[in-house]
Amino acid sequence: MSKKTENQSFVTEITPRSQDFSKWYLDVVRRAELADYSPVKGCMVIRPYGYAIWELIQAALDRRIKASGHVNAYFPLFIPESLLNKEAEHVEGFAPQVAYVTHGGGEELEEKLVVRPTSEAIIGTMYAKWVQSWRDLPILINQWANVVRWEMRTRLFLRTTEFLWQEGHTAHATSEEAEAEARLILGLYRRFQEEWLALPVLTGLKTDSERFAGAVRTYALEGLMQDNKAMQAGTSHFLGQNFAKAFGVQFQTAAGGLDHVWSTSWGVSTRLIGGLIMTHSDDNGLIAPPKVAPVQVAIVPIWKTDDERAQVSGVGSQVKADLEKAGLRVELDLRDTMKPGAKYFEWEGLGVPVRLEIGPRDLASGQVVLARRTGGKAPVALQSAVGAVTAALDEIQASLLAAARERREQNSIRGATKAQFLEFIKGSGGFAYGGFCGQPSCEAEIKEQTNATIRVLPDPEFRSKEVPKRCMWCDAPSIAEAVWAQAY
């Protein structure tokens, strides 16, 4: 991992969260050198440190996707406009965000090409060629790719014109299999986000107004950020036979009949990095959960003389080797152009979970000083440094999840009345649980008056003990409990 020299400029002061959360967020991104704006409006350059986080997310999630029986493939970036137009609801849903290629090779194209906003159209077309019989099912394919959605208001990682993601697309012989697939992936995403990103999320069903264009049902994951706004952290869609009928994906059934496949699609993106930042970081910069921290341990030797430098750097090198044998990502900071305090400041801004300080006095005492990014500093015996660091990383990972979950619950209200909801949303905000009548007009009125939307109709494990019997807004009979929040 390359490091900055003291001549390279970076953010030295971070705007407090309480003063301006949006500015704080961008300051954290810039200080950690995660991303930068590109010359193309709305697009970002993911810098090496930010991309290293994405690679760790990608690798860990890819292992889980493959372990659940899926395989990776790749489909084209360009989609003929005629293919996208085959599914009316789908194209209508994406129309404002679609980018087109009209010229190529110096000539106007006979048919415009859509720059991939999502891949249902092109993948459905290919599945129609590949599927003939029930023996060809299920198809369980995932791809890692970029997509383009023309955004008017952008923010690094959270909403950009181009972003990176994975998108799974599966085809099944029965509705039950496809529904089970959509739920399987929802659970896979939830466990990954909790275990790797320390991001506690609610899961549940989207309302019709919030579901994916062309889907029968959309399931989503919603996290609560430190400013008490919700962030959608992934979706899994049961598409029914809508896309199969649009693109002619048919198969001969085991009974000899002909039927359309039942399909799903699902994905998470680089938006997860934005969620990680807004869930854990503080006014000193990035806090990275250890499992996805590009550097898990920074070793900072301290010296004044050449002899001391030789001694502490030698021990530092050995500690680094021991930690790497234990499978950790470690940097040994031997730069002689920076004082120790400046190094501490830099590693802190990068969100490195653990810092080890080794000075002459520490060597004389047979110890190193272990400092945690989340707070706390104490000496540990040199001979037990590996065990102490490993334990600290595990504790930091667990404590970040626990703190985020506790903060979410402290900023949630249940069984809200209309008056309580209005006061809550216009005040500090957060997750508001209440009864919902199911009427789109009621949902739209709430959004118009408060800018809050139904994030999910929560799964059973997130529902309140007492299920609301009346709609929180109009007092009509409730058909489900809903979770409202203002969102990114």
N, C-alpha and C positions, 0 to 999 in steps of 0.2 A: 504494500500500500504506500503510494507516494505521499509525501508530506509537504506542507507549505514551507517556504523559507520566510524569514522575518520581513523580507522586502515585498512579499505578496500581500495585497490588501484583502481584508475580509471584515465582516461585521464585527465590531468590537463592543457595541452596546445594543442590547436587545430591548425593544419596546415592551414594557410590562403587559402581561395578558389583560390585567384589569383596566388598562388605559386604552388599548386598541388591539383586540384579538387578531384581526386580520393582519395588521402590521406586525404583530408579534410572530404570527405564523410565517410570514415571508422572511422576517429577520432570522428565525431559526433555520429555515431552508437555506438561506444564503450563508449564514455563519458556518453551517456544517458542509457547505458546498455540495448540496444534494442535487440541485437543478438550477437552471437559469432560463430566462426568456430568449427565444431565438428571433432572428430577423423576420420570420413569418409570423404574423399576428396570431396569437392564440396557441402557438406551438411552443414546446419546451425542449431544451437540451437536458437530458439526464446526465449529470456529471458522474465521474467514476465512483465516488463514494455512495451516491444515491443509487447508481446502477448495481453496485455490490449488494446493497440491501435487496434490490429487486431479484438479483440472481439467487440469493439465499431463499427468498420467498418462493421463487420459481422452482428451484431444485426440490425443496421440501414438499411443496404442493404437488409437483409432478410425480414424485414417488408415491404419494397417496392416491393420486388419480390412476396411476398404472396398477397399483396394488388392488384397486377396486375393479380391475378387469378392462380398463380402457387403454387404447393405444393412440399414439400421436400421428398426425398427418399434417399436410399443408395444402391450403387452397388459395387460388389467386387473389391478389389485391383488387383487381379490376373485375367488375361484374357488368355484363350487358344490361342496359336499362330495361330492355324487354323482360328480362328475368325478374327484376325487382318488381315490375308492374303486375306480375301474375298474382300476387297476393295483395288484394286491395287495401285491407286494414293495415297491413304491414307497411306498405309504401306510404300510406297516408300518415301513419305515425312517425315515420322518419323523414318525410318530405322537407321540413324546414332545415334539417341538418345535413342533407345529402350534398356531397361535392361531386362534380362531373368532370370528366376529361372529354373535350370536344375536338381536340386536334392532336395528331401524332404523325411523326415523320414529315412534318411540314405541310400536311394536308388535313382538311376537315374530315373527321371520321363519319362513316355512313351511319353508324349508330353510336350514340353517346355511351360512355362507360361510366359507371358509378364507382367511386372510390369507396371500398368496403366500409360501411357503417356497422355491419354485422353480417354473418355469412349464411343465414338460413337459405337464401335464394340460390346461391351457387352450390351449396352442399346438397340441397334438395334435388337440384338438377342432376348432380352426380349420383346420388343415391338411386334415382330413377333408372340409371344405366346399370347399376350394380346389383339391384335387388330383383330377383325373379320368383324365388320360392321362400317359404317359411324357414327353409334350411339356411338361408342367407342371413337370418336374423338371430339375435339382435346385432346391430352395428353400433359399436361403442367407440366413437372417435373424438379426440380432443385435438385442438391446435393452439400453439402459442403464436401470436400474431400482433400486428398493429391494426388499428381501425381509425377512421376519420369521421368525425361528427362536427359540423360547422357550428361552433359555439360563439355566441356574441359576448358573453361575460366569462372570462377564464381566470383560473387560479392554479398555480403550479401544483401538479399531482391531482388536485381535486376535480378540476374540470378544464380540459384542454382540447384543442381541435383534433390533435392526434394523441393517442395513448396506446400503451401496451397492455395486453391482457391474454387470458386463455379463454377459449370458447369451446365447450363441449357440445356435440350434436349427436344424438342417438336415435335409432329407429327400432321399433319393437312390434311384435306380432299382436299384442293385446293392449288395451287401455290400462289394465291393472299393472302390467310390466312397466309401462311408461310412467305412470303415476309413482310407482315405487322407485323408479330411477330418479325422478325429480326430487323426491324426499330424501333418497340416499345421498345425493350430492349436497343438498341443503345441510344435512347433518355432518357430512365430511367437511364442508366449509366452516361450519360452526366450531367443530373440534380443532381444526387447523388454526383458526383465528384466535381462539382462546389459548391453545397450547403454545403457539409459536409467536403470535403478535401480542399476547396478553390483552387481547381486545374482547371484552365481554359483549355479546350481541344478543338481541332478541331475534327470534325467528317466527315467521308466520306468513299468512296469506295477504297478498295485496288486494285492495278493492278493485272493481272493474275499471274505475277511472285511473288507477295507478298501474295496472298490469301492462306487461309488454305487448306491443302492437302485434296482433295475430295469435296471441296465446289464449288458451282456455283458462289457465290459472298461472299466476306468478307467485312464487314464494321468495321471500327476501330476508336478508340479515340486516339489522339496524343497530348501529352503535351510537352511544351518546358521547359527544365531545365535551371538552372542558368548558366551552361557552354555552353548554346546554342545548346545542343544536344537534339534530340527528344526522347521521351520515349512512347512506345505503352502502353496505360493505359487500354486496354480492347478490345475485339473483339466480333462481333456478325455475325454469318455465316448463309446464306441461302444455304442449302445443296441440294435443289431441290429434286430429287428422287434417287440420287446416292446411298446413304446408304440404302434406303428402298429396292432398287433392289438387292443390294449386300446381304442383310440379310433377304430378303423375307417378308418385312412388307407390307402386302396387306390387302385391305378391300373391302367389298361389298358396292358399291355406292348406293345412294338413288334411282337411276334409275335402279338398279338391275345388273349393270355391276361389273367388278373387276378392281381395280386400286391400284397402290402403293401410300403410303402416301408421303406427302411433309414435309420435316423436317428442323429443325434449331438446332444450338447449339451456346452457347455463354458463356463467362466467364471473370472474373477478379480475380486477385490473390494478394498474399502478396507483389507483386511488387508495389502495390499502396503505401505501406509504404515507399519504396525507392523513389517514385515520390514525396511524401509529404516532405521528408527530403530535396531532391534536389531543390524543388520549393521554400521552405520558410526559411530554416535554415540559420544561419549566422556564422561568425567566432567565436562566443561565444558558439555555440552548437545548439541543436535542437530548432526549433520553431514549436509547435504543434497547428494547428487550434483548437480553443476551443471545437468544437463539438466532436473531437476525441482525446482530451487530457485526459489521464488517471487521472491526477490531474489538475483540472481547476483553483483552488485557493490554494495557500500555505500561511498559516498564520504563521508569525514569531514573537512571543513575544520577547521583549528585556528587560533584567533586569540585575541588579548588586547585589541586596540583596535578601534574602529569602522572605522578605515582598513584594518587587516589583515583584518577580516571582509569588507569589500567586495572586497578583492583576491582572497582565497582562495575566496570564494563565487563570484566571477565566473569564475575558472579552473575551479572545480568544476562549474559549470553547463555550461561548454563541454566538459569531459571527459565529463560525463553525456550531452550531446547526441551527441558522437562515438561513445560506446559504444552508445547506443540506435540509431544509424544502422547499427551493425554487428549489430543484432538482439539485443542483450543487455537483460536486465531489471535496471534500475539505480535506486538510491535515493540522493538527495543529502541528507545529514543536516545541516540548518541550525538545529536546535533550540538555542536559547540558554539553556535551562533546565538543561542537562546538561553536565558536563565531558566531555572527549574519552574519558577512561578508562571512564566509565559507558556511553558510546555503544559503545565497543569491546566491553564486556561484554554489552551487549544484542544487538548484531549477531552476536556469537559464539554466544549461546544460541539464536538463530534459525537457525543453521547456514549463514549466508551464506558462500559459498565464498571470495570475494575481498573484501578491504577496501582501499580506497585512502585514504591519509592525505596531506593537503595543508596544509602550514604555510608561514609566511613564509620560513623558511630553505629549504624545498623550492623555492619559487618563485624565490628568488635563485639556486638551483643548477639551475633548469630541469628539475626532477624531481618525481616523486610517490613515495611509499613504498607498495609492494604487499605486503600481508600475506595469507597463505593460512590458511584455517580449519584446514587439516590440519597446519599448522606451517610456519614460515619467513617471513622478512620481509626485503625488500631494496628499495633505490631503483631506479627505472626512469626513463629519460628521458621527459619530458612528451610530446615529439613522437612517441614510440613506445609510448605507454601502451596504445592500443587493441590493438596486436599483442601486447604483453606480457600483457595481461589475457586475451585470447583463448587464447593459448598456455597460460597458467596454468590456465584452466578446463579445457582439453582434458587437460592433465597430471593435474589433480585427479581428473577423471572416470575416466581410465585407471588411476590409482594406487589408487583406492578399490576397483575391481574386482579388481586384482591382489592387493591386501592381503587382501581377503575370500576370494579363491580360495586363497591361500597359507595362511590361517588354517584354512580348511576341510580342506585336505590335511594340515596339521599335527595336526589333531584327528580324523583318520580312521585306522582300523586295517584291514588287509586279511588275509584268510586266518585269521581269528580262530578259536581253539579255544574250547571252552566256558569253560575257566578264564580265558583272556585276556578273553573277552567279559564275564564277570561282573565281573572286576576293573575293566575299562574303563568299563562302564556305571555301576557303583556308585562309581566314582571321578570323573574329570573329565568323562567322557562325550564324545559326538560321534557320527560315523558309523562303525558297525562292519559291515564286509563279511564275509560268511561263507556257507558252503553251506547250502541249505535243502531239506529233504526233500519239502516240499509238503503235509505233513499239518496240517490245522487244529488238531488237538490239540496238536501240537508248538508251533505258533505261539501258541496260547492259553496254554500253560504258561509260555512265555518272558515273555509280557505280564504274567501273574499274578505271577511271581517278580521281575521287574525293572522293570515299567512301561514297557518298551521295545516298540515295534511295528515291523513291517516297513514302512519308508517307501516303498520301491519295489524291484521286481526291475529293476535298472538296465539302461538301453539300452546297446548295445555300446560306445559311446565312453566309458562310465564304468565298465565292468567291469574286474576285475583281469586282469593278464596271464595268471596261472595260475588257471583256473576251478576252484573247489573241487569235489572229487569226493564228499565226505562231508558230511552235515548237521552244522553247527557244534554243534547242541544234542544230537541223539540218535544221531549217527554212522551213520544210515541213508544209503543212496545219495542224493546231492544231485541235484535236478532243475533247480536254478537258483541263481545267486548272489543273495543278498538284502542289503539295507542296513537295519540296525536302528538305532534311536535313540529316546530319549525325546522327546516332541514337545508342541508347544502345541495 
